[in-house]
Amino acid sequence: MKYLVLLTLLFSQVTNAQKQEKILFVGNSFTFYWNLPVQLEKMALEQNLSWDVKQSTAGGATLRDHWQGNKGLKTKEILSETTFDRVIFQDQSTYPIKHIDTTAFYFSKLKSLLPLNTKVYLYATWTYPNFPVEGLVMNDSKKIESNLRTISKQFSAVKIIPVGRAFDLFSSKYPEIKLLTDDAKHPSHNGTYLAACVFFASLSRQSSNGLDRRYEGNDSNGKKIYYSSVEQSVVSKCQAIADEIVFQK
């Protein structure tokens, strides 16, 4: 009988250790630039976490587009047909400020498709040069996060991923390192790596310190590709900023 109990406990421990978490990103190019979801999955694997990270994204998509099925999106079908452990929602970058009621309305409708035990997050992005909202400037992302927190408080256990605040802090400390591409809007490979570190620390509650600087895989033809490659000097700065923001060091 003792052996049976021991075997049962061991089997339970192995099963729990091997349990894969399903994670879905719902967003647009601020999510898919430089393979953010893939980088996050690779970071988790590096730390012996089994995360299956998927995305439903389209360039310029709003949460309204996701609900209405515009731009070829099938987000409602995906959420209705697959059970995810965590779902991360990202609206078009200006909407949490210019159209906060619209963001809140369609977030609520999409969230209603999820089981009650699904962990839900709002991705707080960043401001950028020529941000089309009067009075907001580069490195002033607090308003985006503040508005999303107002939305999150209308629901139980909706958390914020503070990527924009990490961008602001990083840029204030290291203005010589570009977090945006030449369009001065979308994340560069450095920016996406910083975002991935913030997501990793936020979701795992583990430090991002020591994560690899480069992640690779294979394309559809089986040839090796790099999802990201960031200079080590930049990597350590990204990890430190992410941990400072997430854990309020």
N, C-alpha and C positions, 0 to 999 in steps of 0.2 A: 504493500500500500504506500509506504514511504517513497519507493522508487517511482510509483505512478504519479504521486504528487510532485516529485522533483522534475520528472519529465514534462509534466503539464506546465510547470512554472518556466522551465527552460524554453519550451515551445512558445509560450506566451511572450517571453522576452525577445526571442528571435523574430517572432511575427511583428511585434511592435517596432523593433529596430529596422525592419525591412519595409515598414509601411510607407508607401509613397504618397506624398502630398500633391494634390492637383491644384495648380495656381493658374489663374487666367488674368491677363491684362486686357482691359477694354480701353482703347484710346486712339491715338493718331500718330503722326510722325515724331512727336516728342517722346513717344514710347518706342517706336521701332527703329529710330536712327541708331546706327552702330550696334544693332542686335542686342538691345538692352535685355529683353526676356531671356535670350540664349546666354548672355553673360551671367545673369543671375543664376540660372540653372547650373552653369559650370562652376560658379563660386560655391554653390551649395554642395555639389558633388565633391569638390575639393575638401570640404569640411565634413564629409561623410553624411550629408543630408540628402535624402532622396526626394527631390522636387521635380515634378513634371510641369514645366512652365510653358503655357500656350498663350497665344494672343489673338484678339480680334481687333484689327486696326485698319485704318485707311487714312491717307493724307488729308489733313484738314477736317477730319471727322469730329462732329460734336456728339454729345450724348443723345441729342434728338435724332441725329443721323443713325446712331446705333439702334434706337428704338423703332424708327420708321423703316429701317432696312435700306437706307440710301447708300450710295457709293458701293453697292454690291455687298454690303455687310449682312451677316447672318447671326448677329450677336444674340438676338432673342431666341433663335433656334438653338444656338449653342448652350445658352444658359438653361433652357428648358429641357434639353436632352442629356446634358452631362452634369454630374454633381461635382462641384469644385470645393476644395477646402478653404481656399482664399480667392477673392476676386478684387482686383484693383481697377478703379474707375478713374479715367483722366478725360476731362472735357477740353474742348478747344481752348487755347491758352488765354484768350481774353474773356471768355464767358463767365468765369467766376467773379469778374469785376463788372463787366458791361451788362451781363444778362444773368445775374445770380439767381433770379427766380426761375429762369429756364433751366439752368443747371440743376437746381434743387428739384424741379418738377420731374425731369427725365431721369435723374439719379434715383428718385423715389420709385418710379415706374420700373426701372431695370432691377433695382434691389428687390422689388416685390416678387420677382421670378425666382429668387434664391431661397433655399431652405433656411430656417431660422438659425441653424448652427454654423452657417458659412461665415467666415471672418471677412469683413468688408473694409476696404481702404479707399481713401481719396488721395490721389496723386497731386500734390501741390507743386506746380511748375514755377518758372522764373519769369521775371520781366527782362526786357532786352532793349537795345537801342531802337528808337522809333516805335516803341510799344504804343499801340493806338488807343491809349486811354489818357486823357488830359491829367496832368499832375503826377503821373507815374514815370519813373526813370529807371535806367539800368541799376541793378543791385537794390531794388526796392520791392522785393517779392513778398513782404510781410502782409500786404493787403490781400493777395491771392490766398495765402494760408489762412488769414483771419476769416475771410468770407467762407472758405470751405469748412472751417471749424464751426461757424454758425450753422451751416447745413448739417454737419455731423452731429451736433447736439440735439437735432430733431429726431435722431434715431439712437437706439441703444448699441453701444460697442462698435461704432464706426470710427476708425482711426485715420489719422493723417500721416502721409509720408512726406516729410518736409524737405524735399529736394531743392526747391527754390531758395530756402533759407541757407542750405549748404552752399549753393552757388554764390549767394551774396557774401557769405563769410570767406569762402575760398578766394573770390575775386578781390576782396578787401585786403587779404593777406598776400596774395600772389598775383597782382595785376598783370604781370608779364606772361602768365600762362593762360592761353586762350581756352575757354570752356565752350565757345560757340564757333560754328563754321563761318566761312566767309560771308554767308548771308546775314550774319549777326542776329540769328534767331534760333536756329536749330543747334542741338548739342554737337560739339566736336567729339572725337574719340576720347579726349580727356573728360569732357562734360558727361558723356554717357558712362564712363568708368566711375566717375564720382557719384552719379545717380545710382548705378548698380551697387556701389558700396553702401549708400544710404538705404536702399531697399534691403540689401542683405542684412545689415545690422538691425533694421526695423523689424523685419519678419522673423529672423532667427533669434534675436536678442543676444547675439554674439558679436564680439568685436570684429571689424573688418581687417584689423591689423594682420599683416602677413599673407594676405591673399595674393595670388599670382598676378603678374602684370600682363599676361598674355593667355588667351584661350583659343583653342583650335578645334576643328572638326573636319568633316568631309562634305563636299558638295554632292549634288545629285549624281555625279559621275564617279564618285568615290575618291576624288582628288582632295588633298589636304588644303584647307583654307583657315585663315585666322579671323576669328570673330572680333578680336580686339588686340591691340598691341600698344602699350603705353610705357613711356620711359619710367625707369625705376624711381627716379627722383620725383616724378609727378605722382606715381602710385602711392608712395609713403605719405605725401601731402593729402591726397584724396582720402586715404584711409583715416588719417588723423582728424580731418575735418568732419567726415561722416560720423565717426565715433563721438566727436565733440557735440555735434548737433543731436544725434539720436540719444545719447546717454547724458547729455547736458553736463559734460565734464568742465 
